[in-house]
Amino acid sequence: MSCGRLSSFGVLLLVFATAPAGAERLRVPFFTQERNGCGAASVSMVWRYWSEGLPGRTLAEPSPEEVYRQLYNPAAKGIALAGMRDYLEEGGFRAYTLRGEWPDLEQQLAKGRPVIVGLK
């Protein structure tokens, strides 16, 4: 997934843990990103969001730099959504990739679930 050119809504990466129903505004932590590092920053932000109270997490909370080093693909100039999903699953999260529409995004956010959106 490249952060360079973004033109249309593409793929959702949903990361689930417990979330309060009807949540309106998510307080997802912010991490700055390196060039072409939006995937790494996104993984770290979602990971930090769920870091409290998630039993079974197997990896320590990663920094964006660590995620970038492990997952970045120079040929693609980014990190594949499947790589992000697999990395999060290895950490004990349930993560899914799917194509979605705006209502899908709204539905997940209303449930208090942060979403990583990959645009094409």
N, C-alpha and C positions, 0 to 999 in steps of 0.2 A: 504494500500500500504506500503510495507516494503522497506526500503532502503538497507537492508542487502545483499541480493543476487540479482544481476541484470544480466540477460543473454540474453534476446531478446526484441526487440521493441514491445511494447504492446498497450497502450491506450493513446490517446491524450485528454487533457482537454483544450479546446479552450475557451479563454476569449476574448470577443469582445467589443470594443468601437470604436471610430473613429481612423483610422490609415492611415498614408500617403501611397499612392500606391508606390510600388517600393522601399520601405525602405530596406536598405542592412544590416545594423548592428543595432541591438536594444540595447538601453542603459537601460537595466533592472537593477534596483538597486540590490545590493548583500546583503543578510542577512546570517549570520552564522546559523548553525543548531545544535540542541541538538541531542543526540543519537536517532535514529529512528524519527528524526524531519524534514526529507526532505519535506514532504507534507506541514507542517506548514510554513517552510521557503519559499517554492515555492508560496504558497498563498499570503504571505506578499509581496514577490517580485513583483508578477503580480499586486497585489492591488496598490502598490506604483507606478508602471509604469503607471497605468491608473488614478491615483488620481487627476490629474489636468484636469479640464474641462469635467468631466463626470456628467451630471445632473441626479438627482434622486438617488444618492448614499444614503443609509439610515443608514449605520453604519460608525463610525469613523474608520480611518485607523488602522488595528490591528497589533500588534507586533507578531513575530513568537511564542513567549511564550504564548500569549493570544490565538492564533489559536490552538496551541498544547493543551492547557488546555481544550478548548472547544470540540475539535474533535478527539483527540488521543484515540485509542482503544487498551488497553494493550494486549488483546487476539490476535489481529492481528499484534501487534507491529508496528502500523502505523496508517495512516488516509486513509479511503476509498476515492476513486476518487469521488464517489457520494456525500460524505460528503463535499469535497472541492467544488464541483460544487454547491451544495445547499447553502453553506456558502457565496460563491461569488454572487450567485443570490440574496440572502437576502440583500446583500450590494448594489444592483442596477446594477450588471453586467449581461450580457448574457453569460452564460457559458455552454459548451457542452462536453459530454464525447463520445468518439467514438474510434473504432479500426482504426489504420492508418498504412500507409507505409511511407517510407522515403520521397517520392515525396509530400505526404500530409503535412509533416512537413516543407519541403522547401517552399511550396506554402504559408502556413500561415506566415512564417517568412518573405517571400518576400513582404507580404501585411502589414508588420509592427506589426504583432500580436504575442505577446509572447505566448508560448505553454508550458504547464506542461506535461511532458512525464512520464508515469508510465511504468516501465519495469518489465517483468516477468522473 
